[in-house]
Each structure stands twice: as structure tokens, then as C-alpha cells.
Amino acid sequence: MTSMLNSPTYSSSIAGKEKSDSATQVNAGSGATNINVAPNWSENIIDSWNSMIETATYVKQLLDPYPNLKEVVIPVVTTLTATLVAWVVMPKILRKFHKYAMQTPVSVFPVNISWDPVPYDQSFWGALEDPVRYLVTFIAFTQFGVMVAPTTIASQYLEPAWRGAVILSFVWFLHRWKTNVFARTLSGQILFGLDREKLLTLDKVSSIGLILIGMVALAEACGVAVQSIVTVGGIGGFATAFAAKDILGNVFSGLSIQFSKPFSIGDIIKAGPVEGQVMEMGLTTTSLLSDEKFPLIVPNSFFSSEVIVNKSRAEYRAIVTKIPLQIEYLSKIPQISDDVKSMLRSNAKPKDELYSAQQDILLQTVHIIKNHGVSLGSTLQDMLAM
């Protein structure tokens, strides 16, 4: 036992001596030129690896006479070490990777886009931290549970559980990373020529796609034959699609609206009997606010069958008003028209004051008619009402 314990120490001391001699030679040789030789990273990694091998060999030699202790200590120590590394060491390593990535960014963006520093919580490495941490913890403690209670937790279910955990962690990581990218993009840092509504729609569609892909992959990992279920359930799929045709129609119409952009949030539109200001554009419905300030929830499929009038995008606005006059004043109509045209040329109110301008124009027109001594006539509705 004494020789066994002394052998690693002896080898380590010899290695240390050789290192010290080589270091002395480097210092002596470099004294004349006054050059400070920094340690090489590859040599440090090799030395650390050799030390780990020597330590593992030494621990193995200690545990060989005690097989029961070997079967208990090594799994427990490995489980606790992996969990400790995942919760303490790994976040520090990921932060160093993030810092290094920010110092040397990959030029995947156009030259005219400014590169702003990305916080760690919104970065690729920040999105990777929690999924890897919980994945390592789950794998470690399920292995520990199988070791402690082998009859309660069957070993044949361990591998499918691990595969499912890996898939869920990967989908979780992709969703976190996607959310961070869209959050930074929507905040106005990087736009790539896309507007806000398209980005929001792409965010929702990608989230639904990730959930569906994750569910299919998880079912396959658990041994469920998804292809067989789809084949057998073809008739049921047709029935489900027929029942959900309205929802699918609204979704496809919503995608078409998002990318064709007949209107945007804030526009005042009119489609058939529906008129109002667009407040929100979703995958299945669009929210409007009427002139009476009533909220209107309109299915997106409604817009595919109606003519959409976008009043906010009109460059010019026309006011059509009918003012009845009595027949005996027909000779004065040309003079009244000239005065009304002169009044309209002098009225240069902007588009935002359209409704107040319309009222002013009507009142001034009536005043011009009165100045010419003409009385207003009655419409057919007024005569019928009398």
C-alpha cells in the first residue's frame, strides 16, 4: 500500500522537477533578450488532463478492494459533481463565451447596421443556460433515483425519459432564443426592413411550429409511432379539418393580411358595413374601434370577401354634400358656385381637421347662399316627413 500511495506522488514530483528545470532554462536563456514567455494554453490543457488521469487512476486503485463502495461512491459523487457544475460553473463559462462573442462578433449583418452590445440575458448563451442546467439536473437525479430505488424506477424507462428531456430542453432553448431575437428586433435595434406586424405574426407562427415539432419529436422519443397514427387517423383528420375550416380560413386570411398589408395598425378602414380604426391584428381576428368608440372583433376571413377602403392612405379627401335650392333661384346658381369655389380655395386646413373643415365649409356655403338672397329648398325626405 505504501508503494501504491507513493508512486503518483513520485511521478508528480518528477514532472514538477522537469517543469521547474525547463522554466529555469527559459528564464536563463531569455534573460539576455528580456522577453517574458507566457504559458501556452495547449500545454496547460495537456497538464490538466494528465493530472486528471493520474487522479482517476489513484482513486480507482483505492476503490478496487471495496467493490460495494465503488458502486455507491462513484455514482453519487458523479451526480453531485455534475449538478454542481451545471448550477455554479457552467453559468460562468457561458458568460465568458458571451463576453468573447461580443468582443469578436461574427459579421452576419449588413455593413450599414450598427452592432449594439447584446445583454447576456437576451443572448444565445443566456437562452442556453437554463435548459442545459435543468437537463443535467434531471439526468443526474434520475440516475441517482434508479440507483437508490431500482425496483420503483424501471431502468428500461430511463433512456426514453432522457431522450424526452433532451428534446424538451432543445425546444425550450430554441423558444427562448427566438423570443430574445424578436424582443431585440421589436425594440427597434435591428429591423431588417420588416415592420412590426409582420414580426409579431412571424413570432406567433414560429412559436406554434416549435410546439408542434416538439410534440411530434417527444412522441417519437417515447416510442409512439406518429406516422402510424397519422395514417390510421386519416379519416378523422379530414373530419377535424372540416370542423376547423373556419379557424383555418381565418388563420390563412390573417397571414395573407399580414404580408399583403391592405391596412396597418392605426389605419381607418371600411369593409362592407364595418368601419373603424384598426387597433390589433391577430392570426384569426382583427380588432377595430368604431366612431362611437365601440370595439369590433372581425374575423380575418371577412376581409377576403369584402372590398377594403383604407381611408388613412388616401392622398386626397372629397366632401360630397347636396344642398337643395328653390327653383325660382336657378339663375343665381352660377354666381353661388363661383363664390363657393373661391371659398374652398382659401380653405387650406390639413387632413387632421377634416371634420371641422367640413362643418365650416357647409356653414360658409349656406351663408353665401343667403347673401345672394336665395332660400334653401326642401328635400324629398323633408316633404314626405311633412
C-alpha positions in Angstrom: 0.0 0.0 0.0 2.9 2.3 0.8 4.4 1.9 -2.7 1.0 2.4 -4.3 0.5 5.7 -2.5 4.0 6.9 -3.2 4.0 6.2 -6.9 1.7 9.0 -8.0 3.5 11.4 -5.7 6.8 10.4 -7.1 5.7 10.8 -10.7 4.2 14.2 -9.9 7.4 15.3 -8.2 9.5 14.2 -11.2 7.2 16.1 -13.5 7.3 19.1 -11.3 11.1 19.0 -11.3 11.2 18.7 -15.1 8.9 21.7 -15.4 11.0 23.8 -12.9 14.1 22.9 -14.8 12.6 23.8 -18.1 11.3 27.0 -16.7 14.7 27.9 -15.3 16.3 27.3 -18.7 13.7 29.5 -20.4 14.4 32.3 -17.9 18.1 31.9 -18.2 18.0 31.9 -22.0 15.7 34.8 -22.2 17.5 37.0 -19.8 19.7 38.5 -22.4 16.8 39.5 -24.6 14.4 40.4 -21.7 11.4 38.5 -23.2 8.7 37.3 -20.9 7.4 33.9 -22.1 3.7 33.4 -21.3 2.3 29.9 -20.6 0.8 28.2 -23.5 -2.9 27.3 -23.3 -2.4 23.9 -25.0 0.3 22.9 -22.5 -1.9 23.9 -19.6 -4.8 21.8 -21.0 -2.5 18.8 -21.5 -1.1 19.1 -18.0 -4.6 19.4 -16.5 -5.7 16.3 -18.5 -2.7 14.3 -17.3 -3.4 15.3 -13.7 -7.0 14.2 -14.0 -5.9 10.8 -15.4 -3.4 10.4 -12.6 -6.1 11.3 -10.0 -8.7 8.9 -11.6 -6.1 6.1 -11.6 -5.3 6.8 -8.0 -9.0 6.8 -6.9 -9.6 3.6 -8.9 -6.7 1.9 -7.1 -8.1 3.0 -3.8 -11.6 1.7 -4.6 -10.7 -1.6 -6.2 -10.5 -3.5 -2.9 -14.0 -2.2 -2.0 -16.5 -3.0 -4.8 -19.6 -2.1 -2.9 -18.1 1.3 -2.0 -17.2 1.7 -5.7 -20.7 1.1 -6.8 -22.1 3.7 -4.4 -19.5 6.4 -4.2 -18.7 7.0 -7.8 -22.4 7.4 -9.0 -23.2 9.7 -6.1 -20.1 11.8 -6.5 -20.6 12.0 -10.3 -24.3 13.0 -9.8 -23.5 15.7 -7.3 -20.5 17.0 -9.3 -22.5 17.2 -12.5 -25.3 19.1 -10.7 -22.8 21.5 -9.0 -21.0 22.1 -12.3 -24.4 22.8 -14.1 -25.6 25.3 -11.4 -22.3 27.0 -10.5 -19.6 26.5 -13.0 -21.5 26.4 -16.3 -23.1 29.9 -16.0 -19.7 31.4 -15.5 -18.4 29.6 -18.6 -21.3 30.7 -20.7 -20.8 34.3 -19.6 -17.2 34.1 -20.7 -18.3 32.7 -24.0 -20.8 35.6 -24.3 -18.1 38.2 -23.5 -15.8 36.7 -26.0 -18.5 36.6 -28.7 -19.3 40.3 -28.0 -15.6 41.2 -28.4 -15.3 39.4 -31.8 -18.8 39.5 -33.4 -19.4 37.4 -36.5 -20.2 39.6 -39.4 -23.5 38.2 -40.4 -25.3 41.5 -40.5 -25.1 44.2 -43.3 -22.5 46.8 -43.0 -25.0 49.7 -42.6 -26.5 48.1 -39.4 -24.8 49.2 -36.2 -23.8 46.4 -33.9 -25.1 47.1 -30.4 -23.9 45.0 -27.4 -26.4 42.3 -26.5 -27.1 41.7 -22.8 -26.3 38.2 -21.5 -30.0 37.5 -20.6 -31.0 38.2 -24.2 -28.1 36.4 -25.9 -27.6 32.9 -27.3 -25.7 31.8 -24.3 -28.3 33.2 -21.9 -31.0 31.3 -23.6 -28.9 28.1 -23.4 -28.2 28.4 -19.6 -31.5 27.3 -18.0 -32.3 24.4 -20.5 -28.8 22.8 -20.0 -28.9 23.4 -16.3 -32.2 21.6 -15.8 -31.4 18.9 -18.3 -28.2 18.0 -16.5 -30.0 18.1 -13.1 -32.8 15.8 -14.4 -30.4 13.3 -15.9 -28.3 13.2 -12.8 -31.1 12.8 -10.3 -33.0 10.2 -12.4 -29.8 8.1 -12.5 -29.5 8.6 -8.7 -33.1 7.5 -8.3 -32.5 4.4 -10.3 -29.5 3.6 -8.1 -31.3 4.2 -4.8 -34.7 2.6 -5.7 -34.2 0.2 -8.7 -37.5 -1.5 -8.1 -39.5 1.7 -8.1 -37.9 3.3 -11.2 -37.5 0.7 -14.0 -34.3 1.1 -15.9 -35.9 0.5 -19.3 -37.8 3.8 -18.9 -34.7 5.7 -18.2 -33.4 6.1 -21.7 -36.8 7.3 -23.2 -37.1 9.8 -20.3 -33.6 11.1 -21.1 -34.5 11.4 -24.8 -37.7 13.3 -23.9 -35.8 15.6 -21.6 -33.2 16.4 -24.3 -36.0 17.2 -26.8 -37.9 19.4 -24.4 -34.7 21.2 -23.4 -33.8 21.8 -27.0 -37.2 23.1 -27.9 -37.1 25.3 -24.7 -33.8 26.7 -25.8 -35.0 27.4 -29.3 -38.1 29.2 -27.9 -36.0 31.3 -25.5 -33.5 32.2 -28.2 -36.3 33.1 -30.7 -38.1 35.2 -28.1 -34.9 37.1 -27.3 -34.2 37.7 -31.0 -37.7 39.0 -31.7 -37.7 41.1 -28.5 -34.5 42.8 -29.6 -35.8 43.3 -33.1 -39.1 44.7 -32.0 -37.4 47.1 -29.6 -36.0 48.9 -32.7 -32.4 47.8 -32.5 -32.5 45.8 -35.8 -35.4 45.9 -38.2 -34.1 44.2 -41.4 -36.7 46.1 -43.5 -39.7 44.3 -41.8 -42.5 46.1 -40.0 -43.8 45.4 -36.5 -46.9 43.5 -37.6 -45.0 41.0 -39.8 -42.6 40.3 -37.0 -45.3 39.7 -34.5 -47.0 37.3 -36.9 -43.7 35.5 -37.6 -43.1 35.2 -33.8 -46.6 33.6 -33.3 -46.3 31.3 -36.2 -42.8 30.2 -35.2 -43.9 29.5 -31.6 -46.8 27.3 -32.9 -44.3 25.5 -35.2 -41.9 24.8 -32.4 -44.6 23.5 -30.1 -45.9 21.1 -32.9 -42.4 19.9 -33.8 -41.6 19.4 -30.1 -44.8 17.4 -29.5 -44.1 15.1 -32.5 -40.4 14.6 -31.5 -41.4 13.9 -27.9 -43.9 11.3 -29.0 -41.3 9.6 -31.2 -38.8 9.6 -28.4 -41.4 7.9 -26.1 -42.0 5.2 -28.6 -45.2 6.4 -30.1 -45.5 5.8 -33.9 -46.7 9.2 -35.0 -46.7 8.1 -38.7 -49.0 5.2 -38.0 -51.3 7.4 -36.0 -51.5 9.9 -38.9 -52.1 7.1 -41.4 -54.8 5.4 -39.3 -56.4 8.7 -38.4 -56.7 10.0 -41.9 -60.5 9.9 -41.9 -60.5 11.6 -38.5 -58.1 14.2 -39.8 -60.5 15.0 -42.7 -63.3 15.4 -40.2 -61.2 17.6 -37.9 -60.1 19.7 -40.9 -63.7 20.1 -42.0 -64.8 21.1 -38.5 -61.9 23.6 -38.2 -62.3 25.1 -41.7 -63.4 28.4 -40.3 -60.5 28.6 -38.0 -58.1 27.6 -40.7 -59.7 30.1 -43.1 -59.2 32.9 -40.5 -55.6 31.9 -40.0 -54.7 31.8 -43.7 -56.6 35.1 -44.2 -54.7 36.6 -41.3 -51.4 35.5 -42.8 -52.4 37.0 -46.1 -53.4 40.3 -44.5 -50.1 40.4 -42.6 -47.9 40.0 -45.7 -50.1 41.8 -48.3 -50.7 44.7 -45.9 -54.0 46.2 -47.1 -54.1 48.1 -43.8 -51.9 48.6 -40.7 -52.5 49.3 -37.0 -53.9 52.8 -36.6 -55.5 53.0 -40.1 -59.1 53.9 -40.5 -60.8 51.3 -42.8 -64.2 50.4 -44.2 -65.1 46.9 -45.3 -68.7 46.4 -46.1 -70.8 47.5 -43.2 -67.8 47.5 -40.8 -65.9 50.8 -40.3 -63.4 51.8 -37.7 -59.8 52.2 -36.7 -57.5 49.2 -36.6 -56.3 48.5 -33.1 -54.8 45.0 -33.3 -54.1 42.4 -36.0 -54.1 38.8 -34.9 -53.9 35.4 -36.6 -57.6 34.8 -36.5 -59.3 38.2 -35.8 -58.7 41.9 -36.3 -59.8 44.4 -33.6 -61.4 47.7 -34.7 -62.6 50.7 -32.8 -65.7 52.3 -34.3 -66.5 56.0 -34.5 -68.7 55.5 -31.4 -65.7 54.0 -29.6 -67.2 50.5 -29.6 -64.7 47.7 -30.0 -65.3 45.5 -33.0 -63.8 42.0 -33.3 -63.9 41.0 -37.0 -62.8 37.5 -38.3 -60.0 37.7 -40.8 -61.9 35.7 -43.4 -64.4 38.5 -43.6 -61.9 40.8 -45.3 -61.2 38.2 -48.0 -64.7 38.6 -49.4 -65.2 42.4 -48.9 -63.8 45.4 -50.6 -61.5 47.2 -48.2 -61.4 51.0 -48.2 -58.3 52.4 -46.4 -59.2 56.0 -45.6 -55.9 56.6 -43.9 -53.9 56.0 -47.1 -55.9 58.3 -49.2 -53.9 61.2 -50.6 -57.0 63.4 -51.2 -60.3 63.6 -49.4 -63.6 64.7 -51.1 -66.7 66.1 -49.4 -69.9 65.4 -51.2 -72.9 67.4 -50.0 -76.2 68.1 -51.5 -77.8 71.5 -50.7 -81.4 71.9 -52.1 -82.4 75.3 -53.6 -85.7 76.5 -54.7 -86.4 76.5 -58.5 -87.0 80.3 -58.8 -83.4 80.9 -57.9 -81.8 78.9 -60.8 -80.3 82.0 -62.4 -78.2 82.7 -59.3 -76.6 79.2 -59.1 -73.5 80.2 -61.3 -72.7 83.1 -59.0 -73.1 80.9 -55.9 -70.9 78.2 -57.4 -68.1 80.7 -58.2 -68.2 82.1 -54.6 -68.2 78.6 -53.1 -65.1 77.7 -55.3 -63.3 80.8 -54.1 -64.1 79.9 -50.5 -62.8 76.4 -51.0 -59.5 77.6 -52.5 -59.0 79.8 -49.4 -59.7 76.9 -47.0 -56.4 75.1 -46.6 -57.0 73.1 -43.5 -54.9 69.9 -43.1 -56.2 66.4 -43.2 -56.4 66.1 -39.4 -59.0 68.9 -39.3 -61.2 67.3 -42.0 -64.4 67.0 -40.0 -64.2 70.6 -38.6 -63.4 71.9 -42.0 -66.4 70.1 -43.5 -68.7 71.8 -41.0 -67.1 75.2 -41.7 -67.5 74.7 -45.4 -71.2 73.8 -45.1 -71.9 76.8 -42.9 -70.0 79.2 -45.2 -71.8 77.8 -48.2 -75.1 78.4 -46.6 -74.0 81.9 -45.7 -73.0 82.6 -49.3 -76.4 81.3 -50.5 -78.2 83.6 -48.0 -76.1 86.6 -49.2 -77.4 86.1 -52.7 -81.0 86.3 -51.3 -81.7 82.6 -52.1 -83.8 80.5 -49.8 -83.0 76.8 -49.2 -85.3 74.3 -50.6 -86.6 71.1 -49.1 -85.5 67.5 -50.0 -87.9 64.7 -50.8 -87.5 63.2 -47.4 -88.4 66.5 -45.8 -91.5 66.8 -48.0 -92.5 63.2 -47.1 -92.0 63.9 -43.4 -94.3 66.9 -43.6 
